Amino acid sequence: MDKKAIVLSVAGSDSSGGAGIQADIKAISALGGYAATAITAITVQNTLGVQAVHPVAAELVGQQMQAVMEDLQPDAIKIGMTGNVEIIYEIVRILRRYSPRKVVFDPVMVSTSGHSLMTDEALEAIRTKLIPKVTLVTPNLHETEVLLQQPVQTIDEMEDAACRLFEKYHCAFLIKGGHLTGHEMCDVLYDGKELNIFGGRRIHSANLHGTGCTLSSAIATFLAQGSSLYEAVEQAKEYISCAIEAGKNLRIGQGNGPLWHFPFPTPPVNEG
């Protein structure tokens, strides 16, 4: 019997299809996994921006997660947009009840311009209730600054932040350096034992909508398929680079377009 790795995405819906649940489904499927979902919010958006965000009732979010957990028994969970504090508490309740071993959290906490997207109460719930229940957190530099409560602008500061965040929350952190200046970029991973730097060439593209969602979903998929954390991040980084390269000349929408989630003719074989 052919068994596919199952990944549950808990995130918001993007009506333009480039980020959120839609990006997660595409990435998980492109990498040979099976995507299940629990929708936390309905967003009204396109490539030009977000017009509205409507959270789903917290109880319904929990019911979606529970239905998937009891039947499909996912091999990994990816958490994206959590929304309000009630939804965060409901997600935590499900994590406590089912104790999944592999949970990747991509915190949607700060806008691209650096503005907070959450109330102080929701941020506190993420810090104290949600993060201690996950395997890996994948914040960008703005989100890292919120969690650490100090500026993080250089690679040295990213390395220090990853170590300090692990000590504070006792889970692995992948600090994403997409907002670093210059032609080279890097992400920093610390799992409590080793500090790893994933470098790469910056690919110039206007089509980067959904990059964070896609990366975290890819990591969750490779973890679900049996890769170690280091291997999952390494494989996901390779995939995201291919997806950005494949999508840089796309013309989808009039603004910040999506990357292309299907850069491979067939799903790559995971040898992890």
N, C-alpha and C positions, 0 to 999 in steps of 0.2 A: 504494500500500500504506500502510495506516494504522499508523504506528509510535508506540507509547506510550513515554513516558519510564520507564525501569526503575530502581528504587531497591532496593538490597540493604540490609536491616536486619539488623544483627548485635547481638543483644540476648537478654535472658532472657524466658522465657514467664511470663505472669501468668495464673493459673488463673481469676481473676475477670474477665479480659477488659478491664480498665480501663487498664493500663499495659503497658510492655514491648513484645514482639513484636506482641501483639494490638492495642495502640493504634497502633503503627507501621503495620500493615497497613490499619487503618481510615482513618488520616489520609492515607496515600499514595493509597489508593483514592478517598477523598472528593475529592481534588484532581486526579484524572484520571490518576494514575500507575499503574504496575504494580509490585506489591510482591513481592520475593523475600526469603527469610530464611535466616539461619544462627543457630541457637539456642545460646546459651552456657550457659544454666542453666534448670532446671525449678524454679519456685517454687511453694510451697503457700501460697496467700494468698486473702483475700477483702477486702471493704471495711473489715473490722475490724482487719486487720493481716496480717503475714507470719508463718506458722508454721514454714516450713522453706525452705531454698535448697539445691539439689543441682546443682553444676556439671556440665556435660557434659564428657566427656574432651576434652582440648585437641586431640588429633589429629582427632577427629570434627568439631570446630568448623572446623578448617582445611580438612577435606575438603568440608564443606558450602559454605564460601566458594569454594573452588576450582571445585567443580561449577558454581556460579552464574557465576563470572567467565569460565569457559571457554565456556559455552554462551550465556548471556543477555547477557553483556558490559554490566553495569549502567552507567547514566549518572551515578550517584552512590551513595555508601555512607553509611549512618547507623550509627554505633556507639553502643550504650548500655551495659548491664551487661557488663563484661568478666570479672568473677570473679577467678580466681587468676592468679598470675604466668605459669603455663604457657600459659593461654589468651591472655594478652596477647602473649606471645612469638609464638604461632601466628598471631594477627591481624596482627602486625607483619610476619611472614614473607610472608603473602599480599599485604599492601600493597606490600612491596618487590618482589615478583615481578611484580605486575600494574600497579603505578604508576597507580592511579586518580587522576583529576584533581580530583574533588570528593568530599571526605570530611568529614562532620559528626560530631563526637564530643560526646555528651552524657554527661559523666562521672558515673557513679553511684558516688560515693566516700564520701558522708556522708549519714547518715539525717536525717530532718526535724528531729530533736531535736539534731542536731549531732554525733552519734557516728560515728567512722570505721567504714566497712564493709569496709576492706581492710587487709591486712598492710602493714608498711613496705616489704617487698620488692616487692609489687604496685604500691604508690604510686610507688616509685622507677622501676619499669619503665614506668609511664604517663608520668612526667615525662621520662625520658631516651630512651625508645624509641618510644612511641606518638604522643604529641602532636606531635613534629617531623614526623610523616608525614601530618598531617591539614590540612584547609583551614580549618576553623572549630571552636572549642571553645565549648561553651555552659554554663559552670558557674553554679550559683546562688551566693549570697553565702558560704555555708558552704564550698563547694568552692573558691571563689576564695581564701578564707583559707588553705586547705590548700596550694594551689598557690603562693601568694605568701608564705605563712608569716607573715602579719600580719593584724590585724583589718581588715575592710572593712564599714562600716556606713552610709556616707553616699554621696550621688551623686558628690560630689567624689572620695571615696576609690575609688568604682567607676571613674571616668574615669582616675584615676592607675593603678589596678590593670590596666585593659585595656591601657594603653600599656606598662606595665612587663612584663606577661606576653607581649606581642608581642615586645618586645625580648629577652626571655629564651628564647622558644620559636620565634619566627619564623613564627607563623601567627596568623590573626585570632581575636579573642576577642569573644564576646557575653556580657557579664556581666549575669545576670538579677537584677532587683531585686524579685522577688516577696516577699521577706522585709523589705523596707523598711516602716517604720511610716507611717501616714497614709492619706488617701483617694486620693492620687495615687501612681502607681508608674512606674518607667521601667527600660528596659534600655539598656546602653551597648555600642556596637559600635566596635571599632578594628581596622582592616585594615592598619595600617602607614602609611597615608596620611591617612585622615580619621577623625575621632572623631565618631560620630553617636549622638544620644540619641533613643530611641523612647519617648515618654511616652504615658500613657493613664490612663483612669479605672479605679480598682479596682472590679471586679465582685464583690459580696459573694455567695459561694456556698460551700456545704459540699461541693460536688461538684467537686473539683480533682484527683482521683487520675489520674495519667498526664499532667499538663499539660506537664512537661518533655519526656517522650518524644514527645508529640504535636507540640510546637513544633519540636523538632530534626528530626523526620521531615518536617514541612511545609517547613522550610528546605531539606532535602535534595531534596525533590520539586521545588520551584521552581528550584533550581539545576540539577537534571536536565532541566528543561524549558527552560533557556536563560537564566534571569534572572541578573543580576549579583548579587553577594553582598548589596549594600544592598537591591536590589529583592526578593530572596528573603526577607530578614529582615522587610522592611516587609510583604510579602504574607502571610508566615507569622504575623506579629503580628496582622494583621487577621483571619485565619482563626481563630487561637486565641481571640481575643476573642469572635467569633461562636459558637464551640463552647462556651465557658464560659457565655455568655449563654443559649444554647439548652439547656444542661444544668442550669442552676441550680435548676430546680424538679423535676428527675427524682427518682424514688424507686427507685433500684437498690441493693439491699443495705441493711444497717442501720447502716453507718458512713460513711466518707469515700468517697462515690460518684464515678463517672467524669463527665467532661464529655460532651457529645454531639458525636460526630465528623462528623455529617452535617447541618450547619446550612443547607446550600445545597440547593435542589431539584435542581440539576445541577452537575457540576464547573465551577468558574469558569474563564473563558477567560483564559489567561496571555498578556498582551500584552508581556511582558518580552523 
